[in-house]
Amino acid sequence: MHVAVVIRKLAKTGGVERYAASLMRRLLRRGHRVTLVCARADVPPPDGVAVLSAGRLGLGETLKNLVFARAAAAATAPGRFDA
């Protein structure tokens, strides 16, 4: 199964960030194909995870979220991923 993990920023700290990294490692161990969709990765994703850049940071907070949401939706278009 090809799984997209969507998170605005992958960082070393933060609960969501740590959970996303843990989830990606578990999915890889189970044999799934994993793609990280993010605006920025401050740390490298686990080995074996493909990265798709979606949007960019550096804009006002509201605009930043909107740009990321639209870019993530386009990156995860129907039929591209299984989950």
Secondary structure, DSSP 8 states (H G I E B T S, - for coil): -EEEEE-SEE-SSSHHHHHHHHHHHHHHHTT-EEEEEESEESS---TT-EEEE-S-S-S-HHHHHHHHHHHHHHHT-TTS---
